Amino acid sequence: MTKGIGNTCCTSWSRAVGRMPAAFSFEAAHKIRVACFSVQFGGRGLARNVDLNGQCVTQCLSKRPDAC
């Protein structure tokens, strides 16, 4: 979870992926942020078929820390 001035940005995924370095989640999270973080999308988005720690998941970026 990353906190900015007056807002919160969290990444979550559709199922358990086990222990992994946080850096594994950065690539898809960055792509979601660039593509979807605008007034039009309300500051949220998702990427499907993301490989996190060998698991194929849907990764979400939003103001919520869970419930992808």
N, C-alpha and C positions, 0 to 999 in steps of 0.2 A: 504494500500500500504506500502510495506517495501522497504527501500533503503539500498543498500549495497555499497561497494566500486566499483564505476564505473558501476553499473548496477541498475536496478529497477525491482522489482517483485510485480505484482499486482494480486489481486483476484477479479473476477467478477462472476456474475451468469446470467442465461438465462432469468430471469424475476424478477420483483419487489418482494421483500420479506418483505417490511416494516421496521420499526425501530427495531434493535436488537443489543445486545452486540457484539462487534467485535469477541469475543472469540468463538461465535457460528460457525464462518467460519473456524476456525483453524484446526479442525480434518481432513476434506477433503483436505484442502490446503496442509497440511503436507504430507498426503498420496500421493498427486499428485507430490509434490516436490521430495519425496524419489523415486518414481517409474519412473518419466519422466524427471527430470532435468539432462540431460546429453547432450553431443555433438550430440548424435544420434537424440534426439527429439528437439534440438534447444532451450531448456529452456522453454518449454511450455507443457501443458497437461490439461486434464479435467477429472472430475468425474461425472458420471450420477447418477440420483436418490438420490441426497443429500437432506436431510431434513434440511432446513434452516428456522427457525422461523415458522415451521408448513407447509412450502411450499416445494413441491418436485421439485427440479431444477437441472440443469447442472451447476456445478461450474468449473470455469476455472482459471488457473494460467499462467500468461505470462508477457510480458513487457508492455502490453497495459492495461489501467485502465478500459476498457469497451469492448463491442463487443464480448461477450462470444460466 
